[in-house]
Amino acid sequence: MVVRALATNQLTSANTAWMLFREFRIAIANGIALAIVGALGTYVVLGDPQLSLVFAMALVINSLVAGLVGVIVPVTLDKARIDPAVSSGGVRDDHDRCHGLLQLSRFGGATSR
């Protein structure tokens, strides 16, 4: 949504904070929905409540960070006069994958002690 808003000149400095808050709310809702489904699936298949909780927390945090990066990266690239439509997809995808693995390993290590 941010790249489209930048391309159509609808994203200004006045409404960037609103767009960030909007993406934050969407990311939280998606993260919670994914966490519920993922945790239930993990519990049904593996029967481990701790692993289900770890998976759920990692999904919520990863969705939140992905939503925030999805706003921050295109806006930053636009400020640097780099086309966000071309550049932001790869940057965001790489960040999401790396951050997701980091969160999963961090929570997994914390609960395995």
DRENTOR-407776 format. One record per residue (C-alpha): x, y, z; residue number from 1; residue in three letters. Coordinates in Angstrom, 3 decimals. Example, Ala and Ser with C-alpha at 12.3 -4.5 7.8 and 13.67 -1.06 7.14 Angstrom:
       c1       c2       c3 seq type
   12.300   -4.500    7.800   1  ALA
   13.670   -1.060    7.140   2  SER
end
This chain:
       c1       c2       c3 seq type
    0.000    0.000    0.000   1  MET
    2.844    2.365    0.743   2  VAL
    4.496    1.880   -2.644   3  VAL
    1.171    2.565   -4.365   4  ARG
    0.618    5.655   -2.240   5  ALA
    4.117    6.878   -3.086   6  LEU
    3.588    6.225   -6.798   7  ALA
    0.325    8.191   -6.843   8  THR
    1.724   10.979   -4.628   9  ASN
   -0.869   10.253   -1.947  10  GLN
    1.712    9.673    0.787  11  LEU
    2.940   12.916    2.248  12  THR
    4.860   13.805    5.359  13  SER
    1.531   14.698    6.977  14  ALA
   -0.010   11.238    6.586  15  ASN
    3.085    9.008    6.892  16  THR
    2.489    8.481   10.621  17  ALA
   -1.141    7.543    9.909  18  TRP
    0.012    5.007    7.294  19  MET
    2.537    3.579    9.742  20  LEU
   -0.167    3.200   12.409  21  PHE
   -2.525    1.618    9.875  22  ARG
    0.087   -0.932    8.805  23  GLU
    0.873   -1.599   12.483  24  PHE
   -2.774   -2.472   13.180  25  ARG
   -2.988   -4.717   10.116  26  ILE
    0.274   -6.451   11.055  27  ALA
   -0.923   -7.092   14.610  28  ILE
   -4.234   -8.523   13.373  29  ALA
   -2.499  -10.744   10.810  30  ASN
    0.079  -11.843   13.357  31  GLY
   -2.533  -12.816   15.923  32  ILE
   -4.599  -14.698   13.345  33  ALA
   -1.541  -16.547   12.053  34  LEU
   -0.376  -17.232   15.602  35  ALA
   -3.676  -18.833   16.569  36  ILE
   -3.778  -21.047   13.489  37  VAL
   -0.073  -21.874   13.694  38  GLY
   -0.118  -22.623   17.415  39  ALA
   -3.173  -24.836   17.110  40  LEU
   -1.650  -26.681   14.162  41  GLY
    1.650  -27.121   15.969  42  THR
   -0.107  -28.389   19.076  43  TYR
   -2.286  -30.821   17.120  44  VAL
    0.612  -32.238   15.130  45  VAL
    3.347  -32.245   17.780  46  LEU
    1.443  -32.018   21.068  47  GLY
    3.978  -29.617   22.581  48  ASP
    2.419  -26.521   24.197  49  PRO
    5.782  -24.774   24.685  50  GLN
    6.689  -25.140   21.028  51  LEU
    3.219  -23.904   20.064  52  SER
    3.713  -20.810   22.215  53  LEU
    7.165  -20.161   20.735  54  VAL
    5.791  -20.486   17.224  55  PHE
    2.873  -18.157   18.009  56  ALA
    5.107  -15.477   19.550  57  MET
    7.524  -15.653   16.616  58  ALA
    4.645  -15.255   14.144  59  LEU
    3.226  -12.206   15.919  60  VAL
    6.580  -10.461   16.225  61  ILE
    7.634  -11.337   12.681  62  ASN
    4.338  -10.047   11.264  63  SER
    4.683   -6.829   13.226  64  LEU
    8.240   -6.214   12.092  65  VAL
    7.346   -7.115    8.494  66  ALA
    4.524   -4.578    8.521  67  GLY
    6.744   -1.852    9.911  68  LEU
    9.553   -2.631    7.471  69  VAL
    6.969   -2.597    4.675  70  GLY
    6.376    1.078    5.473  71  VAL
    9.817    2.219    6.546  72  ILE
   11.810    0.749    3.638  73  VAL
    9.757    2.295    0.791  74  PRO
    9.579    5.688    2.513  75  VAL
   13.330    5.657    3.161  76  THR
   14.086    4.640   -0.422  77  LEU
   11.799    7.379   -1.719  78  ASP
   13.603    9.963    0.429  79  LYS
   16.913    8.722   -1.032  80  ALA
   15.434    9.152   -4.539  81  ARG
   15.517    5.406   -5.242  82  ILE
   12.455    3.840   -6.846  83  ASP
   10.756    1.927   -4.007  84  PRO
    8.693   -0.183   -6.414  85  ALA
   11.853   -1.772   -7.793  86  VAL
   13.968   -1.985   -4.650  87  SER
   11.757   -2.459   -1.607  88  SER
   10.406   -5.940   -2.373  89  GLY
   13.736   -7.740   -2.183  90  GLY
   14.944   -5.764    0.812  91  VAL
   11.729   -6.415    2.731  92  ARG
   11.621  -10.127    1.865  93  ASP
   15.220  -10.672    2.936  94  ASP
   14.623   -8.787    6.169  95  HIS
   11.467  -10.771    6.912  96  ASP
   13.184  -14.111    6.423  97  ARG
   16.211  -13.209    8.522  98  CYS
   14.143  -11.653   11.295  99  HIS
   11.730  -14.588   11.358 100  GLY
   14.534  -17.076   11.831 101  LEU
   16.089  -14.893   14.504 102  LEU
   12.839  -14.672   16.478 103  GLN
   12.130  -18.376   16.184 104  LEU
   15.631  -19.267   17.368 105  SER
   15.549  -16.687   20.186 106  ARG
   12.248  -17.897   21.604 107  PHE
   13.156  -21.526   21.019 108  GLY
   16.374  -21.106   22.972 109  GLY
   14.596  -19.274   25.792 110  ALA
   12.005  -21.986   26.301 111  THR
   14.329  -24.969   25.970 112  SER
   16.231  -24.237   29.174 113  ARG
end
